[in-house]
């Protein structure tokens, strides 16, 4: 048994050695059983211009898997895009590869988190002239945000169908999407880890017993919030107001969620900063689920 366990860890180390370091910077987390399925939820509208959607995910702590709600956060710098973390199966273990900020969205296991993160690249918007434009074909925005457009083509071209809402890549029943050459290239770019908004948001979820799958049966009661948890004070935070690392920066805001307001998409032309229908990731042409604004896979 000890020999078998040693061989399993050697195989895991070999797999990790060939994955870009930016994909798993930080503490290595591996679990012997799969995370629960991804919950279906409605995205709250974006509360501030320039804020980016970070999808919800199952993290792992001392009491098992717990849900970190999807939320909007300020971009750490102009041009920053978020690559979500993901669970990947290897040698009988489920390994967590944390997300990161960079100029492009890299590989996230092909996991369809919805709301622009459809499995390949990012369909939720683009940076144009120092401002972020939201693709309201797939993203919700608040009434004060007008820098929007509609592009359904990129949503279709970047969608990996995930009807079972599986939350991991590879292994039994997992998503089968090896990284493309483009995703590998993006994974080797300069990256920045999660901001303090994100790390404190995760910490709040970790310390909430209702977040744990053993208590909620894999169905979190609060799957998404408009603003990150654990912040109090002023109502606004601008792009670049937080650097990476816990406690960095000074911008604060309240924790009140804006609920599940469903603002109808506005019919605006696609921006000129990127060719219409050209995804961040390499298109795969998978059939597109009706994705609207509700989280579907």
C-alpha positions as CSV (number, residue, x, y, z in Angstrom):
1,X,0.0,0.0,0.0
2,X,2.8,2.4,0.9
3,X,4.5,1.6,-2.4
4,X,1.3,2.3,-4.4
5,X,0.8,5.6,-2.5
6,X,4.4,6.6,-3.3
7,X,4.0,5.8,-6.9
8,X,0.7,7.8,-7.1
9,X,2.4,10.9,-5.6
10,X,5.4,10.5,-8.0
11,X,3.0,10.4,-11.0
12,X,1.2,13.5,-9.6
13,X,4.5,15.3,-9.2
14,X,5.4,14.4,-12.8
15,X,2.1,15.8,-14.1
16,X,2.5,19.0,-12.1
17,X,6.1,19.5,-13.4
18,X,4.8,19.9,-17.0
19,X,2.0,22.4,-16.1
20,X,2.9,26.1,-16.3
21,X,3.9,27.4,-12.8
22,X,1.4,30.2,-13.0
23,X,-1.4,27.6,-13.1
24,X,-0.8,26.5,-9.6
25,X,1.2,29.2,-7.8
26,X,0.7,28.9,-4.0
27,X,-0.1,25.9,-1.8
28,X,-0.8,22.7,-3.6
29,X,-4.3,21.3,-2.7
30,X,-5.2,17.7,-3.7
31,X,-8.3,15.8,-2.6
32,X,-9.2,12.1,-3.0
33,X,-12.8,12.7,-4.1
34,X,-14.4,15.0,-6.7
35,X,-16.0,18.4,-5.9
36,X,-19.8,18.7,-6.1
37,X,-21.4,19.8,-9.3
38,X,-21.5,23.5,-10.1
39,X,-24.8,25.2,-8.9
40,X,-27.0,26.9,-11.4
41,X,-27.5,30.6,-10.4
42,X,-28.4,34.0,-11.8
43,X,-25.6,36.5,-12.1
44,X,-26.1,39.8,-10.1
45,X,-25.6,42.9,-12.3
46,X,-22.1,44.5,-12.4
47,X,-22.2,47.3,-9.8
48,X,-19.3,49.4,-11.1
49,X,-17.7,50.2,-14.5
50,X,-14.4,48.3,-14.9
51,X,-15.3,45.5,-12.5
52,X,-14.7,42.0,-13.7
53,X,-16.8,38.9,-13.0
54,X,-15.1,36.1,-11.1
55,X,-17.2,32.9,-11.2
56,X,-18.0,30.9,-8.1
57,X,-16.1,27.7,-7.4
58,X,-15.7,24.9,-4.9
59,X,-12.7,25.4,-2.7
60,X,-11.4,22.9,-0.1
61,X,-10.8,23.4,3.6
62,X,-10.5,21.4,6.8
63,X,-14.2,20.5,6.8
64,X,-14.3,19.6,3.1
65,X,-15.5,21.4,0.0
66,X,-17.1,24.8,0.4
67,X,-18.6,27.2,-2.1
68,X,-17.0,30.5,-2.9
69,X,-19.7,32.7,-4.4
70,X,-19.3,34.3,-7.8
71,X,-18.7,38.0,-7.5
72,X,-17.7,41.2,-9.3
73,X,-14.3,42.6,-8.3
74,X,-12.2,45.7,-9.5
75,X,-9.7,44.8,-12.2
76,X,-6.1,45.2,-10.7
77,X,-5.0,47.2,-13.7
78,X,-6.3,48.3,-17.1
79,X,-6.2,45.3,-19.5
80,X,-6.4,42.7,-16.8
81,X,-8.5,39.5,-17.5
82,X,-9.2,36.8,-14.9
83,X,-8.4,33.1,-15.6
84,X,-10.5,31.1,-13.2
85,X,-9.0,28.3,-11.1
86,X,-10.1,24.8,-11.7
87,X,-9.9,21.2,-10.3
88,X,-7.9,18.8,-12.5
89,X,-7.9,15.0,-12.1
90,X,-4.5,13.3,-11.9
91,X,-3.4,9.8,-10.6
92,X,-6.5,9.4,-8.5
93,X,-6.5,12.8,-7.0
94,X,-8.3,16.1,-7.7
95,X,-5.8,18.9,-7.8
96,X,-6.7,22.6,-7.5
97,X,-5.0,25.0,-9.9
98,X,-5.6,28.6,-8.7
99,X,-6.7,31.4,-11.0
100,X,-4.7,34.5,-12.0
101,X,-4.8,37.9,-13.7
102,X,-3.1,38.4,-17.1
103,X,-3.5,40.0,-20.5
104,X,-5.4,37.0,-21.8
105,X,-7.6,34.3,-20.4
106,X,-5.6,31.1,-20.3
107,X,-6.5,27.4,-19.6
108,X,-9.1,26.6,-17.0
109,X,-9.6,23.0,-17.7
110,X,-12.5,23.5,-20.2
111,X,-14.9,23.9,-17.2
112,X,-17.9,25.9,-18.2
113,X,-18.5,28.3,-15.4
114,X,-20.9,30.4,-17.4
115,X,-21.1,34.2,-17.7
116,X,-18.3,34.6,-20.3
117,X,-16.2,31.7,-19.0
118,X,-17.8,29.1,-21.3
119,X,-14.9,26.6,-21.2
120,X,-12.5,28.2,-23.7
121,X,-11.2,31.8,-23.3
122,X,-13.6,34.6,-22.3
123,X,-16.7,35.8,-24.1
124,X,-17.8,38.4,-21.5
125,X,-16.2,41.5,-22.9
126,X,-13.0,43.2,-24.0
127,X,-10.8,46.2,-23.1
128,X,-11.0,49.1,-25.6
129,X,-9.2,52.4,-25.1
130,X,-8.5,51.9,-21.4
131,X,-12.2,50.9,-20.6
132,X,-13.8,47.6,-20.3
133,X,-16.8,46.9,-22.6
134,X,-19.3,44.3,-21.5
135,X,-20.9,41.7,-23.8
136,X,-24.5,41.8,-22.6
137,X,-25.3,38.7,-24.6
138,X,-23.9,36.8,-21.6
139,X,-23.2,39.4,-18.9
140,X,-25.5,41.4,-16.5
141,X,-24.6,45.1,-15.9
142,X,-26.1,47.7,-13.7
143,X,-28.2,50.6,-15.0
144,X,-25.3,53.1,-14.8
145,X,-23.1,51.1,-17.1
146,X,-23.4,51.9,-20.8
147,X,-20.1,50.7,-22.2
148,X,-21.7,47.5,-23.6
149,X,-22.3,45.6,-26.8
150,X,-23.9,42.3,-27.9
151,X,-22.0,39.4,-29.5
152,X,-23.6,36.0,-29.5
153,X,-21.2,34.5,-31.9
154,X,-18.2,34.5,-29.5
155,X,-20.5,32.9,-26.9
156,X,-21.3,30.0,-29.3
157,X,-17.8,29.6,-30.4
158,X,-16.2,29.3,-27.0
159,X,-18.8,27.1,-25.3
160,X,-18.0,23.6,-24.1
161,X,-21.3,21.9,-23.3
162,X,-21.5,20.7,-19.7
163,X,-25.0,19.5,-19.1
164,X,-24.1,17.6,-16.0
165,X,-22.5,20.8,-14.5
166,X,-19.3,18.9,-13.6
167,X,-16.8,21.0,-11.7
168,X,-13.5,19.3,-12.7
169,X,-11.4,18.5,-15.7
170,X,-10.2,15.0,-16.6
171,X,-10.9,11.8,-14.8
172,X,-14.1,9.8,-14.5
173,X,-17.0,11.9,-15.7
174,X,-14.8,15.1,-16.0
175,X,-14.5,17.6,-18.8
176,X,-12.3,16.3,-21.6
177,X,-10.5,19.4,-22.9
178,X,-6.7,19.3,-23.1
179,X,-5.1,22.8,-23.4
180,X,-4.8,24.2,-26.9
181,X,-1.5,25.7,-28.2
182,X,-3.0,29.2,-27.7
183,X,-4.1,28.4,-24.1
184,X,-0.7,27.1,-23.3
185,X,0.9,30.2,-24.7
186,X,-1.4,32.4,-22.6
187,X,-0.5,30.4,-19.5
188,X,3.2,31.3,-19.9
189,X,2.5,35.1,-19.9
190,X,3.3,37.3,-17.0
191,X,0.6,36.9,-14.4
192,X,-0.7,38.3,-11.1
193,X,-2.4,36.3,-8.4
194,X,-5.7,36.9,-6.8
195,X,-6.2,40.4,-5.3
196,X,-7.0,41.0,-1.6
197,X,-10.7,41.5,-2.6
198,X,-10.7,37.9,-3.8
199,X,-8.6,36.3,-1.1
200,X,-10.7,38.0,1.7
201,X,-13.9,37.0,-0.2
202,X,-12.7,33.4,-0.2
203,X,-11.7,33.6,3.5
204,X,-15.2,34.8,4.4
205,X,-16.7,31.8,2.6
206,X,-14.3,29.4,4.3
207,X,-15.4,30.7,7.7
208,X,-19.1,30.4,6.9
209,X,-20.4,26.9,7.9
210,X,-23.3,27.3,5.5
211,X,-20.8,27.3,2.6
212,X,-19.7,23.7,3.1
213,X,-21.1,21.0,1.0
214,X,-21.6,18.7,4.0
215,X,-24.0,21.3,5.4
216,X,-25.8,22.5,2.3
217,X,-25.8,19.2,0.4
218,X,-23.9,20.7,-2.5
219,X,-26.5,23.4,-3.0
220,X,-25.2,26.7,-1.5
221,X,-27.8,29.1,-0.5
222,X,-25.8,32.2,-1.6
223,X,-24.1,31.1,-4.9
224,X,-23.4,34.7,-6.1
225,X,-23.1,38.2,-4.7
226,X,-22.7,41.6,-6.4
227,X,-19.7,42.7,-4.3
228,X,-17.0,40.6,-2.5
229,X,-17.7,39.7,1.1
230,X,-15.8,40.9,4.1
231,X,-15.5,44.5,3.0
232,X,-17.1,47.6,4.8
233,X,-16.9,51.3,4.3
234,X,-17.1,53.3,1.0
235,X,-19.3,52.2,-1.8
236,X,-16.7,52.4,-4.7
237,X,-13.4,50.9,-5.6
238,X,-11.6,51.8,-8.8
239,X,-9.5,49.8,-11.2
240,X,-6.1,49.2,-9.7
241,X,-7.2,50.0,-6.2
242,X,-6.0,46.7,-4.9
243,X,-2.7,44.8,-5.4
244,X,-2.4,41.1,-5.1
245,X,-2.0,39.5,-1.6
246,X,-4.2,39.6,1.5
247,X,-4.7,43.0,3.0
248,X,-3.2,44.9,0.1
249,X,-4.7,48.3,-0.9
250,X,-7.1,50.5,1.0
251,X,-10.3,50.6,-1.0
252,X,-13.3,49.2,0.8
253,X,-17.0,48.9,0.1
254,X,-20.1,47.4,1.6
255,X,-21.1,43.8,1.4
256,X,-24.7,44.3,0.4
257,X,-25.7,42.2,-2.6
258,X,-27.8,43.8,-5.3
259,X,-29.8,40.6,-5.6
260,X,-30.9,38.9,-8.8
261,X,-32.0,41.9,-10.9
262,X,-32.2,40.8,-14.6
263,X,-31.4,43.7,-16.8
264,X,-32.3,43.0,-20.4
265,X,-29.3,43.0,-22.8
266,X,-29.0,46.1,-24.9
267,X,-28.6,45.9,-28.6
268,X,-25.3,47.6,-29.3
269,X,-22.8,46.8,-32.1
270,X,-19.6,44.8,-31.3
271,X,-16.7,47.1,-30.4
272,X,-13.8,47.6,-32.8
273,X,-11.0,46.7,-30.4
274,X,-11.3,43.0,-31.4
275,X,-12.8,41.5,-34.5
276,X,-16.4,40.5,-34.1
277,X,-16.7,36.9,-33.0
278,X,-13.0,36.3,-32.3
279,X,-12.7,34.6,-29.0
280,X,-9.9,34.8,-26.5
281,X,-9.4,31.1,-26.7
282,X,-9.3,29.0,-29.8
283,X,-12.8,28.2,-30.9
284,X,-14.0,24.6,-30.7
285,X,-17.4,24.9,-32.3
286,X,-19.2,22.8,-29.7
287,X,-23.0,23.0,-29.7
288,X,-24.1,26.0,-27.7
289,X,-26.5,25.5,-24.8
290,X,-29.1,28.3,-24.4
291,X,-27.0,30.3,-22.0
292,X,-28.9,33.6,-21.5
293,X,-27.8,35.0,-18.2
294,X,-28.5,32.0,-16.0
295,X,-25.5,29.9,-15.2
296,X,-25.8,26.9,-17.7
297,X,-23.2,24.4,-19.0
